[in-house]
Amino acid sequence: MFWCFFNLLGSVLGSVLGSVLGSVLGSVLGSVLGSVLGSVLRSVLRSVLGSVLVRY
């Protein structure tokens, strides 16, 4: 009886911890990737616009 309850509790805790860790890691990775991609795109756009404006 106790072992069945402990197994159930362990599986529930494992799934909850897995989902929480997955969402936290997903949001952190998303924000980091978003900021990195934003800065890279901004610098690329700035250099492209600068070369275009200098050319014309």
Contacts in CASP RR format, 6 or more apart in sequence:
PFRMAT RR
TARGET T0000
AUTHOR 0000-0000-0000
METHOD contacts of the structure
MODEL  1
MFWCFFNLLGSVLGSVLGSVLGSVLGSVLGSVLGSVLGSVLRSVLRSVLG
SVLVRY
END
